[in-house]
Amino acid sequence: MTVALLLLLVALLGAPLFAVIMASALLGFHFAEIELSVVAIEFYRLAEMPVLLAIPLFTFAGYLLSESRAPRRLVRITRALLGWMPGGLAVVALVACAFFTAFTGASGVTIVALGALLYPALREAGFRDNFNLGLITTSGSLGVLFAPSLPLILYAVIAQQLAVGTPVSVDEMFLAGILPGLLMLAVLAAWSLWVNRGQPLIPFDAGEAWAALREAKWEIPLPFLVLGGIYSGYFAVSEAAAVTALYVLVVEVFIYREVGLRQLPRVMRESMVLVGAILVILGASLASTNYLIDAEVPTRLFETIKSYISDPLTFLILLNVFLLVLGTMLDIFSALVIMVPLLLPIALGYGIDPVHLGIIFLANMQIGYFTPPVGMNLFIASYRFKKPVMQLYRATLPFFFLLLITVLVITYWPALSLRLIGR
């Protein structure tokens, strides 16, 4: 207990997360009189996991896209195709942000990159300021459930390493996230159209639509290349990541020439800093997870919870509350590597499918990004748009409650997540 309190204190004082996790694993193995070399073995196991190759490759591709004018082309093409609807520009913002977050894997990047385009455009179109702020802050995290989102890949990797219950693959997580993600998009789109139904329409311009399509002709095939390659069986996930990275590199550097060769080392460095952080935390977490399993911590935790909660429905609602709070305090990658090893065995004890649990986990975490009072996206948006954070709290509340309802639907309707994978 003393050691646990000491580690908690060190974490609160600002020690790196991987160091705290690693220290807990080393101390646990030491007190259990187990060779500490098992920690190094866990890191070596990372090198033997082919699917992990996808993380640095997809991350690099996402960073390249954010450095180019791809966000501007994405906004133009969606506006040309959807702008004719009442409140259509709001739907444009939702679709553009969801797509961009799916490829970059970082909601903060979406707010910074697309916010500069969407916020002035929404304001000039006559949308209320609080609506604009709430929409962009909220939609910055919507793409987490869409392939090739890094959190989907990471959850599958962690679940595979735990080797409990039904095996979870990256392909299954990609498919499982489609319907829940579309539900969230549809609910916010319907709300946006309803509250802005009095907005003047922008007539559809076939010439502008064709010009936008021509301008983005090299980027339009990208999602079809990635997802089509995976689900047709031509590519494994890691191979699809390699094709994506090469394709984006050729398009943005050599065809559009918007990212210079001199900028490439900086983009590589910045993207790999994120990847390095994820892999170090993951390696430390796998070592810690092994200790927890050896010490039967998940089993004892399940037995304790089971003595108070026997109903799976009650467990799920408490899980939602816990994950919402967790999402305000930890970034999604840290939350995955810390909590999934503990929660997955417990959820299996209540008969919850591991793929369904992953979608519940990620849906809650993406809402946690803008849950008051300390959701990360609230502060990023406050800094980006130079608005008081209290205004961001008020602006995001309608979107928060709408997405909370969708999370409850996702939680209590497992078929929504499992239908496409045949479970």
N, C-alpha and C positions, 0 to 999 in steps of 0.2 A: 504493500500500500504506500509506504514511504517513497519507494522508487517511482511509482506511478504518479504521485503528487509532484515529485521533483521534475519528472519529464513534462508534466502539464505546465508547471511553472516556467520551465525553459521555453516551451512552445509559446506561452503567452508573452514572454519577453522578446520574442522575435526570432528564435532559432529556426533555421531552415527546416521545412517539414520532413524532408528525406532524412535529415540527421536525427530528428526525434524518433521517427519510425525505426531507423537503423539501430539506434541506441536501445530501443525497447526490445528489438529482436535479439541483439547481442547479449543484453542482460538476461533475457528470458532463457536463451540457450545456455548461458554461463551457469545460471542457478539450477538449471535442469541437468547440468554436467554433460552437455552435448557438445561435440567438437564445433568450434566456431567456423570451421571451413564450410559448413553447410550454407552459410550466407554467400560466400563466393560462388558456390555451386548454383545458387538461385540466379545470380547474375549471369552465369554461363548459360543457364537454361534459356535466358532471353535471346541469346545469339542463335539458338536452335529453333526458334519459332518463326517460320517463314512469313506468317501473317503480319508480324511486327514490321516487316519491310514497308508495309503500306503506310505506316504512320509518318516517317520522314518524307516520303515521296508525295503523299497528299498534302502535307503541310507546306512543302516547298512550292507545289503548284498553287496552293491558296495564297501564299505570300506574293508570288509572281503576279497573280491576278489582281491583288489589291494594289500593287505598285503601278500597274498599267492603267489605261483608260477603260478597262473592262467594266467597272461599276457604272461609268457614264453611259456606255453602250447598252448595258443591261436596263438601266432606267429608261433610256430612250425607246428601246424596242417594246418594253412592257407598256409604256405610256401610249405609244402609237397604236398598240393592239387593244388596250383596255381602257384608255382614257375617255372613250365616248360614253361610258356608263355614268349614271349619277354617282358622284363620289368615287369615280373610277380611279383617280390618282391615288386615293388611299389604298385601293386594292393593288395598284402598281407598287406602292411602297412595301406592302406585305409580301408580295411575291418576290420582289427583288431582294429584300432583306433575307427571306427564308432561303432563297437559292444561294446567296452569297455566303451566309453563315454555314450552310451545308459544306461548301468547299473550303472555306477558311478555317472552320472549326472554332472560331472565336467571336462571340457576340460583340465584345468591345470593339474589335476591328470593324465590324459591320456598322456600328453606330458612328464611328469616326469617318470611315470611308464613304458610306452612302448618305450619312446625315447631312454632309455638306451639299449634296445634290438635292435630296428629298425635302429637307426642312424649308429652304427658300421656295421651292416649287409649290409645296403645299400651302405655304403662307400666301404666295402670289395668286393662287387659285381661289383664295377666299375661305380656306378652312380655319377654324378657331385655333388659337395658339396652343391651348391646353390639349386639344385633340391631336395636333401635330406632334407635340412633345411625347404624349402618351403612346401614340402609334409607333413612332420610330424607336423609342426606348424599349417598348414591348417586343416589336417584331425583330429586334436585333438578336433575339435568342431563339426564334422560331425554327431555324433550320437544323437544330440539334437532332431531330428525329429523322431527317432525310439523309440518304446516302450521298456522298461518302463521308458523313460526319465522323470525326475522330472519336467522340465519346461512344458511338455505337461500336466501333472497332475495339476500343479499349475494354468495354464491358464484356464483349465476347472473349477477348484474350484472358481476362481475369477469371471468367466463368470456366473456360477450358482448363486453366491451371488448377482450379479447385477440384475439378473432376468429381463433382457430386451431382446427382440427379441426371436428367436427360441432357446429353451434350448440346452445347450452344455454339453455332457457327456464325461467322461474320455475315454470310449470305442471309441467314435467317433473321439476324438483327436488322439488316438493310430492308428486307421485305416487311418485317413486323412493324417498322416505324412509319410505313407509308400511310396507312389508313388513319392512325391516330394523328399524324402530322397534318394530313389533309383536313381532318375534323377541326383541329385548332385553327388552321388557315380559314376554313369555311365560316366558322363562328365569328372570327374577327372581321372577315370580309363582309358578312351579312350585317354585323353591327355597324361597320363603317359606312356601308351603303344606306342603312336606315337613318342614322343620325345626320347624314349629309344629303338626304334626298332632295333638298331644295337647291342644291348647288347647280349652277349653269352647266350645261353639257358642252363637251368639246366634240365637235363633229368629227366623225371618222374620216381620215384623209388617207386614201389609198397610196398616194404618192409618198407621204411621210412614212407610212408603214413599210413600203417597199424599200425606201432609202435606209430606214433603220435596220431592216433585215439584211440588206446588202452590207451595211457597215459592220454588222456583227456576224457575218457569214462564217467566219472562222471559229467563233466561240459557240454558236448555236449547236454544232454537232457534239460538243463536249459531254453533256449529260447522257446523250444517247450512246456515245462511245464507251463511257464508263459502265453505265448500268446495263446497256445492251450486251456488252462484252462479257460481263459477269454472269448475267442470267441466261445467256445463250450457251454458256459453257465454253466459250472461246478463251476466256481469261480466268485465272484465279484472281483473288482480290489483290494480292501483291503484284501480279502481272498487270492488272488494270491500273494500279497506282503508278507503275513504271511508265505505262503508255500515256497516262494522264500528264505526268510530270514532263515527259519528252514533248508531248503535243503542245502543252502550254508554253514550254520553253521556246519551241520553234515559232509558234504563233506570235508571242509577245515580244520576243527578242529579234527574230529575223524577218517576220512578215510585217507586223505592225511597227516594229522598231521603237516601241514605247519604253522598253527597259533596256538600257545600254549594257554592253558587255562589261563596262567598268562598274556598273551597279550590281552585277551578279554576285560578286563575293560578299557584298553587304547583305543582300537579300538571303543568300545561303546562310550566312552567319546568324542573322536574326531568326530565321526559321528553325535552324538547328539548335539555337539556345532553348527554344520552346520544346523541341523534341528531346533534347538532353535532359531537361527538367522532368519531362514525363517519364523517360526511361529510368532515370535514377530513382524517382519515387516508386515506380513500378517494381524495380528490382528489390528495393528495400521492403516494399509492401509484400512481395512474394515470400521473402525470408520471414517477415513478421507473421504472415498467414500460416506458414508451415509450423511455426512455434505455437500459434493459437490452436491449430488442429491437433498437434501433438499433446497439448495441454487440455484438449477437449473443451476449450472455452465456448465455441458455438453451441455445443451440445448442452452444456450447463446453462448457458444463457437462454436457450430454447426452453429447457425444463422450467427455469424460473418464470419466463414470460407465460408459458403454458399453464402454470399454476394460477395465474391471474386472468389470462385471456384464453378462452377455449374456442371462441368463434372466429373463423378466418376473416369474416367481414369486419369485425371489430379491430382485428389486427391490422387490416389494410387501412382503415381510416386513421388509426394511430400512426401507421407507417407514413401516410401522406403528411400528417402534421409534422412528424419528425423530419422528413426530407425537405419540406418547405423551409423549416428553420435552418437546417443544415445548408441549404442552398444559399442562404444569405451570408453564411460565415466562411464557406470554403468554395474555391473554384471547382468546377465540375470534375476535373481530372483528379484532384486530390481527394474529393469525396468518393469517387469511384474506387480508387485503390485502397482507401481506408475502410469504407463501410461495406462494400460488396462482399468481401470475405466473411464478414460477420452476419450480414442480412440474408445472404443466399441460403445457407443451411437452415436458418430459422424459417424462411419463407417456404422452403421445400417441406418442412415439417407440418406446415398448414395446408399443403397440397397446392401451392401456387406454382405455376409453370415458370421456369427460370427466364424464358424469353419475355413473358408477360411482366415479370418483376423488373427486367431491364428497362422496358418501355415506361413502366410506372416511375421507376427511379429517375430516368432522364426527363420525363415530362415534368416531374416535380422540380427537378434541379433547374430547368430552364425558366420556370416561374420564379424560383428563388433568386434569380439574377436581378429581378426588379421588385422583390418583396420588401416593403418598408420594415424597419427603418434603415437597414444597412445593405440592401441589395446592390451588388457591384455596378450594374448598369445605370442605376439612379445617379451615382456619382460621376460615372463616365459621361452621361448625357448632360448632367449639370455643368461639368467642366467644358464639354464640347460646345454647348449652346449658350453658355454663360447665363444660366438661369438658376434661381435659388432651388436648393434641393427639396424644400417644402412644396414648391410648385410642381416638381416632378412627382412627389408623393401623390398629390391630388390628381395630376394628369393621368397617372397609370392605374388608378383604382378601378375604373370601369373595365379596363382590359384585364386587370388582375382577377376580378370576380368572374368574368366570362371564361377565362382560361382555367380558373379553379373548377368551374362546372365541368369543363371538358376533361379535366384530370379525373374527376369523380366518375365520369362516363367511361374513360379508359380503364380506371381501376376496377369497376364493377361489371364491365362488359369485356371479359377476356377475349371473346371471339374477334373483337375489333383488331387486336394485336396478332392473334394466332391464325386467323382465317387464311391469310395468304401463304402461310407455311404449312397448312394442312394439319394443324394440331387441334 
